[in-house]
Amino acid sequence: MKTLYEATAEFRKQYILNALMEARGNQCRAAEILGVHRNLLGRVLKENDITMREVRDKWRRSGRVGSVLRIVPRGHAGTVNPGIRRERNGN
C-alpha cells in the first residue's frame, strides 16, 4: 500500500495531466482550469517532473480521434493557438 504522500502526489500529477489534456497542452488555459496562476503551474510541473512530452504521450494513448494536440512552447505565451481560439469563440 502506498503512503498518503505517494498517493497524493500521484493524484496531483494525474489531475494536472488531465487539465493539460483538456487545454490541449496550453499551459495558460490549464492554469485557468485548475484555478492557479500560470507561473505556479510551471513550478508545479517542474516539481512533479511533468513534461509536455508526457502530455503528448498521454494524449496519443487516449485515442481521441480527429483532435490534434497543439503544444505552445514555453516562452511563447503570445503565440496564438488556433485550436484553443476556436473553442473560446464557439466557432
C-alpha distances in whole Angstrom, upper triangle without the diagonal:
4,7,9,12,10,9,13,14,13,15,18,18,18,21,23,23,24,27,28,28,30,33,33,32,34,33,35,35,31,31,33,31,28,31,31,33,34,34,30,29,30,28,25,25,26,24,21,23,24,27,29,29,25,27,29,27,25,28,30,27,27,31,32,36,39,37,37,35,37,36,38,38,37,40,42,41,45,44,45,42,44,41,40,44,44,41,43,46,45,47
4,6,8,6,6,10,11,10,12,14,15,16,18,20,20,22,24,25,26,28,30,31,29,31,29,32,32,28,28,30,28,25,28,27,30,30,30,27,25,26,25,21,22,23,20,17,19,20,24,26,26,23,24,27,25,23,26,28,25,26,29,31,35,37,35,35,33,35,33,35,34,33,37,38,38,41,41,42,39,41,39,37,41,42,39,40,44,43,45
4,5,5,6,9,10,11,12,14,16,17,18,20,21,23,25,26,27,29,30,32,30,32,29,32,32,28,28,30,28,25,27,26,29,29,29,25,24,26,24,20,21,22,19,17,19,21,24,27,28,24,25,29,27,25,28,30,28,28,32,33,37,39,37,37,34,36,34,35,35,33,36,38,37,41,41,42,40,42,40,38,41,43,40,40,44,44,46
4,6,5,6,8,10,10,12,14,15,16,18,20,21,22,24,26,27,29,30,29,30,28,29,29,26,25,27,25,22,24,23,26,27,27,23,22,24,22,19,20,21,18,16,19,20,24,26,27,24,25,28,27,25,28,30,28,28,31,32,36,38,36,36,33,35,33,34,34,32,35,37,36,39,39,40,38,40,38,36,39,41,38,38,42,41,44
4,6,5,6,9,10,10,12,14,15,16,18,20,21,23,24,26,27,28,27,28,25,27,27,24,23,26,24,20,22,21,24,24,24,20,20,21,19,16,17,18,14,13,16,17,21,24,25,22,23,26,25,23,26,29,27,27,31,32,35,38,35,34,31,33,30,31,31,29,32,34,33,37,37,38,36,39,36,34,38,39,36,37,40,40,43
4,5,5,6,9,10,11,12,14,15,17,18,20,21,23,24,26,27,25,27,24,27,27,23,23,26,24,21,23,22,25,25,24,21,20,21,19,16,16,17,14,12,14,16,19,22,23,19,21,24,23,21,24,26,24,24,28,29,33,35,33,32,29,31,29,30,30,28,31,33,32,36,36,37,35,37,35,33,37,38,35,36,40,40,42
4,5,5,6,9,10,11,12,14,15,17,18,20,21,23,24,26,24,26,24,26,26,22,22,24,22,19,22,22,24,24,25,21,20,21,20,16,17,19,16,13,16,16,20,22,23,19,20,23,22,20,23,25,23,22,26,27,31,33,31,31,28,30,28,30,30,29,32,33,32,36,36,36,34,36,34,32,35,37,34,34,38,38,40
4,5,5,6,9,10,10,12,14,15,17,18,20,21,23,24,23,24,22,24,23,20,19,21,19,16,18,18,21,21,21,18,17,19,17,14,15,17,14,12,15,15,19,21,22,19,19,23,22,20,23,25,23,23,27,27,31,33,30,30,27,29,27,28,28,27,30,31,30,33,34,34,32,34,32,30,33,35,32,32,36,36,38
4,5,5,6,9,10,11,12,14,15,17,18,20,21,22,21,22,20,22,22,18,18,21,19,16,18,17,20,20,19,16,15,16,15,11,12,13,11,8,11,12,16,18,19,16,17,20,20,18,21,23,22,22,26,26,30,32,29,28,25,26,24,26,25,24,27,28,28,31,31,32,30,33,30,29,32,33,31,31,35,35,37
4,5,5,6,9,10,11,12,14,15,17,18,20,21,19,21,20,22,22,18,18,21,19,16,19,19,21,21,21,18,16,17,17,13,13,15,13,9,12,11,15,17,18,14,15,18,17,15,18,20,19,18,22,23,27,29,27,26,23,25,23,25,25,24,27,29,28,31,31,32,29,32,29,28,31,32,30,30,34,34,36
4,5,5,6,9,10,11,12,14,15,16,18,20,19,20,19,21,20,16,17,19,16,14,17,17,20,20,21,18,15,17,17,13,14,16,14,11,14,13,16,18,19,16,15,19,18,15,18,21,19,18,22,22,26,28,25,25,23,25,23,25,25,24,27,29,27,31,30,31,28,30,28,26,29,30,27,28,32,31,34
4,6,5,6,9,10,11,12,14,15,17,18,17,18,16,18,17,14,14,16,14,11,14,13,16,16,17,14,12,14,13,10,10,13,11,9,12,11,14,16,18,15,14,18,18,15,18,21,20,19,23,23,26,28,25,25,22,23,21,22,23,21,24,26,24,28,28,28,26,28,26,24,27,29,26,26,30,30,32
4,5,5,6,9,10,11,12,14,15,16,15,16,14,17,17,13,14,17,15,12,15,15,17,16,17,14,11,13,13,9,8,11,10,7,9,8,11,13,14,11,11,15,14,12,15,18,17,16,20,21,24,26,23,22,19,20,18,20,20,19,22,24,23,26,26,26,24,27,24,23,26,28,25,26,30,30,32
4,5,5,6,9,10,10,12,14,15,14,16,15,18,17,13,14,17,14,12,16,16,19,18,19,17,14,15,16,12,11,14,14,10,12,10,12,13,14,11,10,14,13,10,13,16,14,13,17,18,21,23,20,20,18,20,18,20,21,21,24,25,24,27,26,26,24,26,23,22,25,26,23,25,28,28,30
4,5,5,6,9,10,11,12,14,14,15,14,16,14,11,12,14,11,9,12,13,16,16,17,15,12,15,15,12,12,15,15,12,14,11,14,15,16,13,12,15,16,13,14,17,16,15,19,18,22,23,21,21,18,19,18,20,21,20,23,24,22,26,25,25,23,25,22,20,23,24,21,22,26,26,28
4,5,5,6,9,10,11,12,11,12,10,12,12,8,9,12,10,8,11,11,13,12,14,12,9,11,12,9,8,12,12,10,12,9,11,11,14,11,10,13,14,12,13,17,17,15,19,18,22,23,20,19,16,17,15,17,17,17,20,20,19,22,22,22,20,22,20,18,21,23,20,21,24,25,27
4,5,5,6,9,10,10,9,11,11,14,13,9,11,14,12,11,14,14,16,14,16,15,11,13,14,11,9,13,14,11,11,8,10,9,11,8,6,10,11,8,10,13,13,12,15,15,19,20,17,16,13,15,13,15,16,16,20,20,19,22,21,21,19,21,18,17,21,22,20,21,24,24,26
4,5,5,6,9,10,10,12,12,14,12,9,12,13,10,10,14,15,17,16,18,17,13,15,17,14,13,16,17,14,15,12,13,12,14,11,9,11,12,9,9,13,13,11,14,13,17,18,15,15,13,15,14,17,18,19,22,22,20,23,22,22,19,20,17,16,20,20,17,19,22,22,24
4,5,5,6,9,9,9,9,11,9,5,8,9,7,7,11,12,14,13,15,14,11,13,15,13,12,16,17,15,16,12,14,12,15,13,10,13,15,12,12,15,16,14,17,15,18,19,16,16,13,14,13,15,17,17,20,19,18,20,20,19,16,18,16,14,17,18,15,16,20,20,22
4,5,5,6,5,7,7,9,8,5,8,10,9,9,13,13,14,12,14,14,10,12,14,12,11,14,16,14,14,10,11,9,12,10,7,10,12,10,10,13,14,13,16,14,17,18,14,13,10,11,10,12,13,14,17,16,15,18,17,17,14,16,14,12,16,17,15,16,20,20,21
4,5,5,6,8,10,12,10,8,12,13,11,12,15,16,18,15,18,18,14,15,18,16,14,17,19,16,16,13,12,10,12,10,7,8,10,8,7,10,11,10,12,11,14,14,11,11,8,10,10,13,15,16,19,18,18,20,18,17,14,16,13,12,16,16,14,16,19,19,20
4,5,8,9,10,12,9,7,11,11,9,11,14,15,17,15,19,18,15,17,19,17,16,19,21,19,19,16,16,13,15,14,10,12,14,12,10,13,14,12,14,11,14,15,11,12,10,11,12,14,17,18,21,19,18,20,18,17,14,15,12,10,14,14,11,13,16,16,18
4,5,5,7,8,6,5,9,9,8,10,13,14,15,13,16,16,13,15,18,16,15,18,20,19,19,15,15,12,15,14,11,12,15,13,11,15,16,14,16,14,16,16,12,11,9,9,9,11,14,15,17,16,14,16,15,13,11,12,10,8,11,12,10,11,15,15,17
4,6,9,11,9,8,12,13,12,14,17,17,18,15,18,19,15,16,19,18,16,19,21,19,19,15,14,11,12,13,9,9,12,11,9,12,14,12,14,11,13,13,9,8,5,6,7,9,12,14,17,15,14,16,14,13,9,11,8,8,11,12,11,13,16,16,17
4,6,9,8,8,11,13,12,13,16,16,16,13,15,16,12,12,16,15,12,15,18,16,16,12,10,7,10,10,7,8,11,11,9,12,15,14,16,14,16,16,12,10,7,6,5,7,9,11,14,13,12,15,13,13,10,12,11,10,13,15,14,15,18,19,20
4,6,5,6,9,10,11,12,14,14,13,10,13,14,11,11,15,15,13,16,18,18,17,14,13,10,13,14,11,12,15,15,13,16,18,17,19,17,19,18,14,12,9,8,6,6,9,10,12,11,9,12,10,10,8,11,10,8,11,14,13,13,16,17,19
4,5,5,6,9,10,10,12,11,10,7,9,11,8,8,11,11,10,13,15,15,15,12,11,10,13,14,11,13,16,16,15,18,20,19,21,19,22,21,18,16,12,11,9,8,9,9,11,11,9,12,12,13,11,15,14,11,14,17,16,15,19,20,22
4,5,5,6,9,10,10,9,8,5,9,10,8,9,13,13,13,15,18,18,18,15,15,13,17,17,15,16,20,19,18,21,23,22,24,22,24,23,19,18,15,13,11,10,11,10,11,11,8,10,11,12,11,14,14,11,13,16,15,13,17,19,21
4,5,5,6,9,10,10,10,8,12,13,10,12,15,15,14,17,19,19,19,16,16,14,18,18,14,16,19,18,16,20,22,20,22,19,22,21,17,16,13,12,11,11,13,13,15,13,11,13,13,12,11,13,12,9,11,13,11,11,14,16,18
4,5,5,6,8,9,10,8,11,11,8,10,13,12,11,15,17,16,16,13,14,12,16,15,12,14,17,15,14,18,19,18,20,18,21,21,17,16,13,13,12,12,14,13,16,15,13,16,15,15,13,16,14,11,14,16,14,14,17,18,20
4,5,5,6,5,6,5,9,8,6,9,11,11,11,14,15,15,17,14,15,14,18,17,15,17,20,18,18,22,23,21,24,22,25,25,21,20,17,16,14,14,15,14,15,15,13,16,16,16,16,18,17,14,16,19,16,15,19,20,23
4,5,5,6,7,8,11,11,10,13,15,14,15,18,19,19,20,18,19,17,21,20,17,20,22,20,20,23,24,22,25,22,25,25,21,21,18,17,16,16,18,16,18,17,14,16,17,16,15,18,16,13,15,17,15,13,16,18,21
4,6,8,10,10,14,13,11,14,16,15,15,18,19,18,20,17,18,17,20,19,16,18,21,18,17,21,22,20,22,20,23,23,19,19,17,17,16,17,19,18,20,19,17,19,19,18,17,18,16,13,15,17,14,13,17,17,20
4,6,9,10,12,11,9,12,14,12,13,16,16,16,18,15,17,17,20,18,16,19,21,18,18,22,23,21,23,22,25,25,22,22,19,19,18,18,19,18,20,20,18,20,21,21,19,21,19,16,19,21,18,17,21,21,24
4,7,9,12,10,10,13,14,13,15,18,18,18,20,18,20,20,23,22,19,22,24,22,22,26,26,24,27,25,28,28,25,24,22,21,20,20,21,19,21,21,18,20,21,21,20,23,21,18,19,22,19,17,21,22,25
4,6,8,7,7,10,11,10,12,15,15,16,18,17,18,18,22,21,19,22,24,22,22,26,27,25,28,26,29,29,26,25,22,21,19,19,19,17,18,19,16,19,20,21,20,23,22,19,20,23,21,19,23,24,27
4,5,5,6,9,10,11,13,15,15,17,18,17,18,18,22,21,19,22,25,24,23,27,28,27,30,28,31,30,26,25,22,21,18,17,17,15,15,16,13,16,18,19,19,22,22,18,20,23,21,19,23,24,27
4,5,5,6,9,10,10,13,14,15,16,15,15,15,19,19,17,19,22,21,21,24,26,25,27,26,28,28,24,22,19,18,15,13,14,11,12,13,10,13,15,16,16,20,19,16,18,21,20,18,22,24,26
4,5,5,6,9,10,11,12,14,15,15,15,16,19,19,18,21,23,23,23,26,28,27,30,28,31,31,27,25,22,20,17,15,14,11,11,13,11,15,17,19,19,23,22,20,21,25,23,22,25,27,29
4,5,5,6,9,10,10,12,14,13,15,16,20,19,18,21,23,22,23,26,27,26,29,28,31,31,28,26,22,21,18,17,17,14,15,17,15,18,20,21,21,25,24,21,23,26,24,23,27,28,31
4,5,5,6,9,10,10,12,11,12,13,16,15,14,17,19,18,19,22,23,23,26,25,28,28,24,22,19,18,15,15,14,12,14,15,14,17,18,19,19,22,21,18,21,24,22,21,25,26,28
4,5,5,6,9,10,11,10,10,11,15,15,14,17,19,19,19,22,24,23,26,25,28,28,25,22,19,18,14,13,12,9,11,13,12,16,17,19,18,22,21,19,22,25,23,23,26,28,29
4,5,5,6,9,10,10,12,14,17,16,16,19,21,20,22,25,26,26,29,28,31,31,28,26,22,21,18,17,15,12,14,17,16,20,21,23,22,26,25,23,25,28,27,26,30,31,33
4,5,5,6,8,8,11,13,16,15,14,18,19,18,20,23,23,23,26,26,29,30,26,25,21,21,18,18,17,14,17,19,18,21,22,24,23,26,25,22,25,28,26,26,29,30,32
4,6,5,6,5,7,9,12,11,11,14,16,15,17,20,20,21,24,23,27,27,24,22,18,18,15,15,14,12,15,17,16,20,20,22,21,24,23,21,24,26,25,25,28,29,31
4,5,5,6,8,11,13,13,13,16,18,18,19,22,23,23,26,26,29,30,27,24,21,20,17,17,15,12,15,18,18,21,22,24,23,26,25,24,27,29,28,28,31,33,34
4,6,8,11,14,16,14,16,19,19,19,21,24,24,25,28,28,31,32,29,27,23,23,20,20,18,16,18,21,21,25,25,27,26,29,28,26,29,32,30,30,34,35,36
4,6,9,12,14,12,13,16,17,16,18,21,21,21,25,25,29,30,27,25,21,22,19,20,19,17,20,22,22,25,25,27,25,28,27,25,29,31,29,29,33,33,35
4,6,10,11,10,12,14,15,15,17,19,19,21,24,24,27,29,26,24,20,20,17,18,17,15,18,21,21,25,24,26,24,28,26,25,28,30,29,29,33,34,35
4,7,8,7,8,11,12,11,14,16,16,17,21,21,24,25,22,20,16,17,14,15,14,13,17,19,19,22,22,23,21,24,22,21,25,27,25,26,29,30,31
4,5,5,7,9,10,11,13,15,16,17,20,20,23,23,20,18,14,14,11,13,11,11,15,16,17,21,19,21,19,22,21,20,23,25,24,25,29,29,30
4,5,5,6,9,10,10,12,14,15,17,17,20,20,17,14,11,11,8,10,9,10,14,14,15,18,17,18,16,18,17,17,20,22,21,22,25,26,27
4,5,5,6,9,10,11,12,14,16,17,19,20,17,14,11,12,10,12,11,13,16,17,18,21,19,20,18,20,19,19,22,24,23,25,28,28,29
4,5,5,6,9,10,11,12,15,16,18,20,17,15,12,14,12,14,14,15,19,19,20,23,21,22,20,22,20,20,24,25,23,25,28,28,29
4,5,5,6,9,10,11,13,13,16,17,14,12,9,11,9,12,13,14,18,18,18,21,19,19,17,19,16,16,20,21,20,21,25,25,25
4,5,5,6,9,10,12,12,14,15,12,10,7,9,8,12,13,15,18,18,19,21,19,19,16,17,15,16,20,20,20,22,25,24,25
4,5,5,6,9,11,12,14,16,14,12,10,13,12,16,16,18,22,22,22,25,23,23,19,21,19,20,23,24,22,25,28,27,28
4,5,5,6,9,10,13,15,13,13,11,13,13,17,18,19,23,23,23,25,23,23,20,21,18,19,22,23,21,23,27,26,27
4,5,5,7,7,10,12,9,9,7,11,11,15,17,19,22,21,21,24,21,20,17,18,15,16,19,19,18,21,23,23,23
4,5,6,7,9,11,10,9,9,12,13,17,18,21,24,23,24,26,23,23,19,20,17,18,22,21,20,23,26,25,25
4,5,8,11,14,13,13,12,16,16,20,21,23,27,26,27,29,26,26,22,23,20,21,25,24,23,26,28,27,27
4,6,9,12,11,12,12,15,16,20,22,24,27,26,26,28,26,25,21,22,18,19,23,22,20,23,26,24,25
4,6,9,9,11,12,15,17,21,23,26,29,28,28,29,27,25,21,21,18,19,23,21,20,23,25,24,24
4,7,6,8,10,13,16,19,22,24,27,26,25,27,24,22,19,18,14,16,19,18,16,20,22,20,20
4,6,8,11,14,17,21,23,26,29,27,27,28,25,23,19,18,15,17,20,18,17,21,22,20,19
4,7,10,13,16,19,22,25,28,25,25,26,23,20,17,15,12,15,17,15,15,19,20,18,16
4,7,9,13,16,19,22,24,22,22,23,20,17,14,12,9,12,14,13,12,16,17,16,15
4,6,9,13,15,19,21,19,19,20,17,15,11,11,8,11,14,13,13,16,18,17,16
4,6,10,12,15,18,16,17,18,15,14,10,11,8,10,13,14,13,16,18,18,18
4,6,10,13,15,13,13,14,11,10,7,9,7,9,12,13,13,15,17,18,18
4,6,9,12,10,11,13,10,11,8,11,10,11,13,15,15,17,19,20,20
4,7,9,7,8,9,7,8,7,11,11,11,13,16,16,17,19,21,21
4,6,6,8,10,9,11,11,14,15,15,17,19,20,20,23,24,24
4,5,7,10,10,13,13,17,17,16,18,21,21,21,24,26,26
4,6,8,9,13,14,17,19,17,19,22,22,22,24,27,27
4,5,5,9,10,14,16,15,15,19,20,19,21,24,24
4,5,8,10,13,15,13,14,17,18,17,19,21,22
4,6,9,12,15,13,13,16,17,16,18,21,21
4,6,9,12,11,11,14,16,15,17,19,19
4,6,9,8,7,11,13,12,13,16,15
4,6,6,6,9,10,11,12,14,14
4,5,5,6,9,10,11,12,11
4,6,5,7,9,10,11,10
4,5,5,6,9,10,11
4,5,5,6,8,9
4,6,5,6,5
4,6,5,7
4,5,8
4,5
4
